[in-house]
């Protein structure tokens, strides 16, 4: 549910972050120009400190690379980077 709220009302999240001093008005203006702002909220069950397996899974997710450097090739002659997907 929280993800839906932020997706439908990004201004709510911007205002919250602005009030907490985590973001500036200039950053909000920049984010508003982007098609995808990158905001995403997890609305699943809470992870309690005693739930070590869930904490470990969350930590693994946070530190994993978002893409593989082995699948990237830099073509210096044309100044482009190529990424090979799994499929």
N, C-alpha and C positions, 0 to 999 in steps of 0.2 A: 504494500500500500504506500509506503514512504517513497518508493521509487516513482510511483505514479504521480504523487504530489509534486515532487521536484521536477519531473518531466513536464507536467502540465503548468507548473508555476515556478519557473527558474528564478523569478524575481524574489520569491520568498527565500530561497537559498542564498541569493546574492545579498539580500538585506541582512540575513543572519550573519553571514561571513563578514560583511562590512561592519556590523555592530561589534563583532568580536575582534576586529582589527586584523583579520586574516586575509583581507582582500581590499583593494583600493577601488575608487570609482573609475579610474582609468582602466583597470583590469576588467571591471564589469562592462564598460563600453566596448572593450575589445572582444570579450566573450559573446556579447550580444550580436556581433557581426559574424561569428562562426556558425556554420550549419550544425555541427555537433560540438557542444561545449565540453564534453568529457566528464560531466557530472554524472555520477551513478551512486545510488544508495542501496545498501543491502537491507532488505526488510525481512530476513529470515529469523529463525530463533536466536535468542541471545546465547552467547558462548560464556559459560561460567568458568571462573579460574580453576576449578577442580576438574573440569573436563579437558584433560590433557590432550586427548586425541583431536578434538575440535580445534584447540589452540594450535597444535602442531600443523594441522591441515591449513589453517588460516595463515600461519607463518610461511609455510611452503608456497602458498598462493602469492603472498605479498612479495617474496624474494625471487620468484621465478622470472625468467626473462620473457618479455612480451613478444619477442621474435628471436630467431636463431641467427647468430652471426655467420654460422657455417653456410646458411642459405643465401647470404648476401654476396654480390659480386659488384665491385666498383669498376666501371668502364671509364678510365681516365681520359681517353681520347674524345669522348662525347660528354663527359662530366655528369654521368648518370649512375644511379645505383639500381641494380636488378635484384629482386627477391624471388626465390623459387619456393612456391608453396608445396605442401605435402602432396596434394592431388595432382 
